[in-house]
Amino acid sequence: MTDEVSRRNFMKSAAAAAIAVAPAAMPVLGANDRVKIGWIGTGSRGFHIMGQMYQGSKDMVEVVAVCDTFSGNLAKGKDRVQTMGGNTPKTYVDYRDILADPSIDTVFIATPEHLHYPMAMAALKAGKNIYLEKPIGHTIEEGAEIVKLAEKTGKVFQIGTQIAATNSTFAPKKCSSRG
């Protein structure tokens, strides 16, 4: 058996870990309770990681709302929830509507990069736990602000990223020198 971690297996683990961490920061849930998810961004990346989440954590989550400004992605995201989750989510064009919903515990943000910082800040201010696709922001200062607010609010905040160094193909190799 190999110790290599494939990108596919890593993504499955990362998506499952994102959901597994969220309940730890929330009040104790009963055996039949699941984390209520609001999904912001159902385009290609959001659609993909939603599938990974369902494969790894279906019994722990319920996507109750999806949001996208493009109607085709919104319909595709809604259909994915109905197919994989077995429920019909609310649909929104404006992400602020998801953040205003008190029934939502956690938001997944899989939008274009320039929206990550403002959406993450708004989500934390709204009291939501967050799974955010990389990058966290466009500057070190933006990243620091998000981390500071997450610590202040006590909310779970996780960044989705792939770590190339975990794959032995890309790991640094020992160099040999010739005398």
VOPAGU-2260 file (C-alpha; in pm, 1 decimal, decimal comma):
REM VOPAGU-2260
SITE   aa  ch    i         X         Y         Z
SITE  MET   A    0       0,0       0,0       0,0
SITE  THR   A    1     131,9     344,2     -88,0
SITE  ASP   A    2     149,1     648,4     139,6
SITE  GLU   A    3      83,2     882,9    -150,3
SITE  VAL   A    4    -222,0    1101,9    -123,9
SITE  SER   A    5    -396,4    1155,3    -453,5
SITE  ARG   A    6    -554,4    1492,2    -523,4
SITE  ARG   A    7    -895,8    1327,2    -548,8
SITE  ASN   A    8    -864,1    1156,1    -209,6
SITE  PHE   A    9    -728,4    1473,1     -54,4
SITE  MET   A   10   -1026,6    1674,2    -182,1
SITE  LYS   A   11   -1268,0    1416,3     -44,0
SITE  SER   A   12   -1092,9    1432,3     291,2
SITE  ALA   A   13   -1080,2    1812,2     289,0
SITE  ALA   A   14   -1450,5    1844,6     213,7
SITE  ALA   A   15   -1535,7    1592,0     484,8
SITE  ALA   A   16   -1303,5    1767,9     729,2
SITE  ALA   A   17   -1469,1    2102,8     660,0
SITE  ILE   A   18   -1803,9    1960,7     758,1
SITE  ALA   A   19   -1665,0    1757,0    1046,1
SITE  VAL   A   20   -1509,8    2066,0    1203,9
SITE  ALA   A   21   -1820,0    2283,7    1184,7
SITE  PRO   A   22   -2026,0    2090,2    1441,9
SITE  ALA   A   23   -1747,8    2125,6    1699,7
SITE  ALA   A   24   -1798,3    2501,3    1705,3
SITE  MET   A   25   -2174,1    2487,3    1732,9
SITE  PRO   A   26   -2395,5    2391,2    2023,0
SITE  VAL   A   27   -2426,9    2016,9    2072,1
SITE  LEU   A   28   -2654,9    1875,4    1807,6
SITE  GLY   A   29   -2892,5    1588,1    1862,2
SITE  ALA   A   30   -2846,9    1254,8    1685,2
SITE  ASN   A   31   -3096,9    1353,5    1414,6
SITE  ASP   A   32   -2967,8    1708,1    1365,2
SITE  ARG   A   33   -2748,3    1802,0    1071,8
SITE  VAL   A   34   -2544,6    2110,1     991,1
SITE  LYS   A   35   -2757,5    2347,9     782,8
SITE  ILE   A   36   -2553,2    2469,2     485,4
SITE  GLY   A   37   -2597,2    2774,8     264,5
SITE  TRP   A   38   -2403,5    2735,4     -62,0
SITE  ILE   A   39   -2270,9    3052,2    -225,7
SITE  GLY   A   40   -2140,7    2991,3    -577,0
SITE  THR   A   41   -2265,5    2687,3    -767,1
SITE  GLY   A   42   -2049,7    2721,6   -1076,3
SITE  SER   A   43   -1791,3    2462,4   -1176,9
SITE  ARG   A   44   -1586,7    2470,2    -853,5
SITE  GLY   A   45   -1885,7    2501,2    -623,3
SITE  PHE   A   46   -2066,7    2223,3    -807,5
SITE  HIS   A   47   -1761,6    1997,0    -774,9
SITE  ILE   A   48   -1697,4    2049,5    -403,8
SITE  MET   A   49   -2067,6    2011,0    -328,5
SITE  GLY   A   50   -2048,4    1664,2    -481,8
SITE  GLN   A   51   -1738,4    1588,2    -273,6
SITE  MET   A   52   -1915,7    1704,1      41,8
SITE  TYR   A   53   -2214,3    1480,8     -26,9
SITE  GLN   A   54   -1988,9    1182,2     -96,2
SITE  GLY   A   55   -1798,2    1226,7     228,8
SITE  SER   A   56   -2051,8    1374,9     471,9
SITE  LYS   A   57   -2408,1    1331,5     343,5
SITE  ASP   A   58   -2545,0    1217,3     679,9
SITE  MET   A   59   -2399,4    1519,0     862,0
SITE  VAL   A   60   -2526,4    1801,9     640,6
SITE  GLU   A   61   -2829,9    1948,4     471,8
SITE  VAL   A   62   -2785,9    2212,6     203,3
SITE  VAL   A   63   -3089,9    2431,0     268,7
SITE  ALA   A   64   -3007,0    2717,8      32,1
SITE  VAL   A   65   -2802,2    2779,0    -281,3
SITE  CYS   A   66   -2699,6    3111,1    -431,5
SITE  ASP   A   67   -2555,1    3216,2    -764,4
SITE  THR   A   68   -2597,6    3525,2    -978,7
SITE  PHE   A   69   -2603,4    3318,4   -1298,9
SITE  SER   A   70   -2940,0    3146,3   -1338,4
SITE  GLY   A   71   -2788,7    2843,5   -1515,3
SITE  ASN   A   72   -2553,0    2774,0   -1223,3
SITE  LEU   A   73   -2830,6    2836,6    -972,8
SITE  ALA   A   74   -3054,7    2579,7   -1142,7
SITE  LYS   A   75   -2766,2    2332,6   -1165,1
SITE  GLY   A   76   -2686,3    2378,2    -793,9
SITE  LYS   A   77   -3050,1    2334,4    -693,3
SITE  ASP   A   78   -3071,4    2017,6    -902,6
SITE  ARG   A   79   -2754,1    1879,9    -742,2
SITE  VAL   A   80   -2898,9    1929,3    -394,0
SITE  GLN   A   81   -3225,1    1762,9    -497,4
SITE  THR   A   82   -3040,1    1469,9    -656,0
SITE  MET   A   83   -2767,3    1412,8    -397,3
SITE  GLY   A   84   -2927,4    1557,2     -82,7
SITE  GLY   A   85   -3287,9    1456,8    -139,8
SITE  ASN   A   86   -3431,8    1798,3     -49,6
SITE  THR   A   87   -3523,2    2114,8    -236,1
SITE  PRO   A   88   -3313,6    2412,9    -124,8
SITE  LYS   A   89   -3418,5    2776,1    -125,3
SITE  THR   A   90   -3257,3    2966,3    -411,7
SITE  TYR   A   91   -3106,4    3313,1    -396,3
SITE  VAL   A   92   -2935,2    3548,6    -636,9
SITE  ASP   A   93   -2798,9    3775,4    -360,2
SITE  TYR   A   94   -2564,3    3607,9    -109,8
SITE  ARG   A   95   -2676,8    3848,8     162,9
SITE  ASP   A   96   -3011,2    3667,3     168,5
SITE  ILE   A   97   -2836,3    3344,6     273,2
SITE  LEU   A   98   -2643,1    3533,0     540,6
SITE  ALA   A   99   -2968,5    3678,9     675,7
SITE  ASP   A  100   -3125,2    3333,4     717,1
SITE  PRO   A  101   -3098,0    3238,7    1086,9
SITE  SER   A  102   -3153,7    2869,3    1011,9
SITE  ILE   A  103   -2819,0    2844,7     825,9
SITE  ASP   A  104   -2520,5    2740,9    1039,5
SITE  THR   A  105   -2243,0    2730,8     781,7
SITE  VAL   A  106   -2177,5    2878,2     439,7
SITE  PHE   A  107   -1959,2    2739,1     166,3
SITE  ILE   A  108   -1813,4    3016,7     -49,0
SITE  ALA   A  109   -1698,9    2901,1    -393,1
SITE  THR   A  110   -1725,2    3223,3    -588,8
SITE  PRO   A  111   -1478,6    3414,5    -806,9
SITE  GLU   A  112   -1170,5    3516,6    -606,9
SITE  HIS   A  113   -1244,7    3888,9    -586,0
SITE  LEU   A  114   -1557,9    3810,3    -383,6
SITE  HIS   A  115   -1393,3    3589,5    -119,8
SITE  TYR   A  116   -1286,8    3865,8     119,7
SITE  PRO   A  117   -1610,0    4069,6     126,5
SITE  MET   A  118   -1828,2    3758,9     143,7
SITE  ALA   A  119   -1621,8    3597,7     421,0
SITE  MET   A  120   -1625,4    3918,5     626,5
SITE  ALA   A  121   -2002,1    3952,3     582,2
SITE  ALA   A  122   -2056,7    3585,2     672,4
SITE  LEU   A  123   -1855,0    3616,2     993,1
SITE  LYS   A  124   -2041,4    3933,9    1087,2
SITE  ALA   A  125   -2365,8    3740,9    1027,7
SITE  GLY   A  126   -2250,7    3469,5    1269,8
SITE  LYS   A  127   -2187,9    3193,7    1015,8
SITE  ASN   A  128   -1919,3    2925,8    1012,9
SITE  ILE   A  129   -1732,8    2928,4     681,8
SITE  TYR   A  130   -1567,3    2696,2     433,0
SITE  LEU   A  131   -1394,9    2926,3     182,7
SITE  GLU   A  132   -1220,0    2826,1    -134,9
SITE  LYS   A  133    -874,8    2976,2    -180,0
SITE  PRO   A  134    -748,7    3242,1    -189,4
SITE  ILE   A  135    -863,0    3396,6     137,1
SITE  GLY   A  136    -811,5    3744,7      -6,3
SITE  HIS   A  137    -589,8    3940,4    -239,7
SITE  THR   A  138    -359,5    4087,1      23,7
SITE  ILE   A  139    -196,8    3975,3     345,5
SITE  GLU   A  140    -398,1    4242,6     523,9
SITE  GLU   A  141    -728,4    4103,0     396,0
SITE  GLY   A  142    -632,3    3756,9     515,1
SITE  ALA   A  143    -529,6    3890,2     855,1
SITE  GLU   A  144    -861,4    4076,4     891,0
SITE  ILE   A  145   -1062,4    3761,3     819,7
SITE  VAL   A  146    -858,3    3554,0    1064,2
SITE  LYS   A  147    -889,9    3823,2    1332,4
SITE  LEU   A  148   -1268,0    3842,8    1288,7
SITE  ALA   A  149   -1302,2    3462,9    1290,2
SITE  GLU   A  150   -1111,4    3448,9    1618,9
SITE  LYS   A  151   -1320,2    3733,0    1763,8
SITE  THR   A  152   -1651,3    3570,3    1667,5
SITE  GLY   A  153   -1539,8    3218,1    1760,6
SITE  LYS   A  154   -1665,6    3082,5    1429,5
SITE  VAL   A  155   -1509,0    2794,2    1241,6
SITE  PHE   A  156   -1325,4    2918,1     936,8
SITE  GLN   A  157   -1159,9    2679,2     693,1
SITE  ILE   A  158    -983,7    2742,6     365,5
SITE  GLY   A  159   -1006,4    2482,8      90,2
SITE  THR   A  160    -670,6    2428,9     -73,5
SITE  GLN   A  161    -462,8    2155,7    -224,4
SITE  ILE   A  162    -119,3    2096,2     -76,2
SITE  ALA   A  163     115,8    1976,3    -347,4
SITE  ALA   A  164     384,8    1882,4     -95,3
SITE  THR   A  165     166,0    1597,8      34,6
SITE  ASN   A  166     198,8    1422,9    -298,8
SITE  SER   A  167     536,5    1251,2    -322,5
SITE  THR   A  168     554,5    1336,2    -692,6
SITE  PHE   A  169     595,7    1701,0    -599,7
SITE  ALA   A  170     770,9    1662,6    -265,5
SITE  PRO   A  171    1128,3    1790,2    -242,6
SITE  LYS   A  172    1380,9    1524,8    -340,2
SITE  LYS   A  173    1706,5    1460,0    -163,0
SITE  CYS   A  174    1986,9    1604,7    -370,6
SITE  SER   A  175    2315,8    1427,2    -410,5
SITE  SER   A  176    2632,8    1615,1    -473,7
SITE  ARG   A  177    2926,7    1495,5    -673,1
SITE  GLY   A  178    3259,6    1544,0    -503,2
